[in-house]
Amino acid sequence: MEISKLPQKAIAFLKETHQELRRVTWPTRQEAIKHTLIIVGVTLGVSAFLGGLDFLFAWLLDKFVI
């Protein structure tokens, strides 16, 4: 790629990006809040599950191995 063509390619990239962003169907505020709460809830659930497994395995190792 020639350096002299870099500005034209950058401008074309930005124009195409702007056109693509116009086609995006953005979520409503309520949808964004709902999806955020779902993600936070699932994250908390998975972390509690993994924390419980960690506690259980640590307790089992402490009880039977050491």
Legacy VTK file of the C-alpha trace (Angstrom):
# vtk DataFile Version 3.0
C-alpha trace
ASCII
DATASET POLYDATA
POINTS 66 float
0.000 0.000 0.000
1.316 3.378 -0.963
1.564 6.035 1.701
0.133 8.638 -0.669
-3.158 6.680 -0.853
-3.502 6.402 2.917
-5.559 9.610 3.438
-8.058 8.641 0.707
-8.417 5.152 2.169
-8.937 6.559 5.660
-11.625 8.942 4.419
-13.368 6.145 2.500
-13.251 3.939 5.607
-14.822 6.665 7.759
-17.573 7.302 5.183
-18.403 3.585 4.960
-18.426 3.314 8.742
-20.826 6.244 8.999
-23.145 4.632 6.434
-23.124 1.322 8.316
-23.884 3.018 11.625
-26.965 4.623 10.059
-28.308 1.143 9.251
-27.955 -0.131 12.818
-31.166 -0.686 14.732
-30.296 0.713 18.146
-32.107 -0.648 21.217
-34.492 1.549 23.121
-33.546 2.794 26.580
-35.821 0.194 28.200
-34.308 -2.645 26.149
-30.777 -1.526 27.031
-31.643 -1.384 30.748
-33.328 -4.801 30.601
-30.384 -6.431 28.826
-27.901 -4.792 31.195
-29.788 -6.127 34.217
-29.897 -9.612 32.674
-26.137 -9.549 32.095
-25.442 -8.326 35.630
-27.760 -10.997 37.063
-26.203 -13.818 35.060
-22.719 -12.588 35.992
-23.609 -12.543 39.690
-25.179 -16.001 39.427
-22.185 -17.537 37.680
-19.752 -15.889 40.088
-21.729 -17.165 43.094
-21.772 -20.671 41.586
-18.039 -20.658 40.881
-17.320 -19.164 44.298
-19.369 -21.940 45.884
-17.469 -24.585 43.941
-14.169 -22.999 44.971
-15.235 -22.996 48.614
-16.428 -26.609 48.387
-13.245 -27.878 46.738
-11.040 -25.947 49.162
-12.991 -27.405 52.084
-12.780 -30.935 50.636
-9.037 -30.632 50.048
-8.531 -29.278 53.534
-10.671 -32.013 55.066
-9.305 -35.058 53.209
-5.858 -34.242 51.847
-4.126 -32.208 54.478
LINES 1 67
66 0 1 2 3 4 5 6 7 8 9 10 11 12 13 14 15 16 17 18 19 20 21 22 23 24 25 26 27 28 29 30 31 32 33 34 35 36 37 38 39 40 41 42 43 44 45 46 47 48 49 50 51 52 53 54 55 56 57 58 59 60 61 62 63 64 65
